[in-house]
Amino acid sequence: MIRFSENHSLKAHNTFGIDAKAKYYFEFTELEDLEVFLKSNQSWKNEKLIVLGEGSNILFLNDFDGLVIHPNVPGMNSVWEDRNHEWIEVGAGEVWDEFVEYAVNRGLGGAENLSLIPGKTGAAPVQNIGAYGQEVCRLVEKVKGFDLEKGCVAEFTAAECEFAYRNSIFKHYLKNRFIITSVIFRLDKFPEFNLGYGQLEKQVKEKGEISLSTIREAVIEIRSSKLPDVKNLGNAGSFFKNPVVPKELAEQLQVKYPELPVYAAENNQVKLAAGWLIEQAGWKGKRLGDAGVHAQQALVLVNYGKATGNEIYALSEDIFDAVNTQFGVKLEREVNCI
Ligand code: EPU
C-alpha cells in the first residue's frame, strides 16, 4: 500500500498536534514500493527529506518544504530462537507498545520496562528509547532498512548503531539518509527483572507477584500518572534530555541544593534530573498562551490546543535560560525541532 499527496497536513502525524504542512508526503508498507517511488522521479534527490514515524519526538516550527516519508511496514515475526532467547523481527510501522504487549504475552523479557512509550517501532532505535532502567539498545540485534544515498537495502548490527543515551548513528551520520523498515530484537526466555529504578519495585510488589505482566502494569500506571496522554494533551514526552555534567559541578550544586537528584554516568560525570531543575527554576505548571509545562512532570512541554511550534519552542528557550542562570547547566533538547 502506498499513499502520496501534496501539501499534506501533518497535524495527525505529530503528537504535539501542530498543524504544519508538508510539500510532499509519501507512505509505504512494502520496501519495494519505496524503491519504485524513489526511482520514479530523480528530483526526489534534491528535496529536503524527513522520515516520520508517529511523530512523537518532533516539533514542527514551520511548514516542511520537502518530502516526508512515513514507513508503515507491518509485521511481528519470530525469526530465530535458541535455549535462552527468541529473536522477533518487527516492522517499522508497528506501534511500539503493541510489540511490548506481544512480547510480554509470549513470556519474553526485555521490553516490559519500556511499556507505553509512544511511537512506532522504527523510531525506537533512532533515539535509543529508554525508561525505568532499560534502554532499547540492549534488545536490538539488527536494524534493517534502505540507504537513500547508496540506493540499496542495508542492515546494521547493534554495535554499528553506535547507541548512547538517547542517541544513535541514525541521529547523526545516517540522519534522513537511512529509512528503517524493520528491527530484530533479541528477547529473553528466562528474564531477569529490572526493578531498580525509583518507585518501580514498590509498585510491582503491591501487585503480589513479580512477573513480566505485573512489571508492565506497574510501568503503565507510573507513566500514566505522570505523563500526559497525547490523545488529550499534545506533547512529545521529555522535551529535554537529562543533562550529563562533570561530577565537580554536581557536588558544588549539592552544597546549595542537597536534595538535587544525581545519577551515575560514565567518565567521571553524573546525570541530573532536568525535570527537577525546571521545577526548581519555577516553571512547572506554567502556561504561556497555549504552550505550557506539564503540571505533573516539568520535563514535558504541552500544547493546550492552538499553540504553534514556535510558541512551544520559545517556551523551551525561556526554560533553557532560567535553568542556565540558576544552576549553570545547559539543557539539551531531546525533541527534534524542524
Ligand atoms: N522531578 C522533579 N520534578 C519534575 C519531574 C521530575 O523534581 O517535574 C524529579 C523526580 O522527583 C525524580 C527525578 O526528577 O527525582 C527524575 O524524574 P523521573 O523519574 O520522573 O524521570 P525523568 O528523569 O523525568 C526519564 C526519562 C523518561 C522516562 C523516565 C523513567 C529522559 C529525558 N527522560 O525522565 O523518558 O520515562 O526517566 O525512566 O531521560 C522520554 O524520553 O520521553 C521519557 C518520558
Boltz pocket constraint, residues with backbone or C-beta under 6 A from the ligand:
constraints:
  - pocket:
      binder: B
      contacts: [[A, 130], [A, 131], [A, 132], [A, 133], [A, 197], [A, 198], [A, 226], [A, 227], [A, 236], [A, 237], [A, 238], [A, 239], [A, 240], [A, 241], [A, 242], [A, 261], [A, 272], [A, 273], [A, 274], [A, 275], [A, 276], [A, 277], [A, 279], [A, 284], [A, 294], [A, 296], [A, 297], [A, 298], [A, 299], [A, 334]]
      max_distance: 6.0
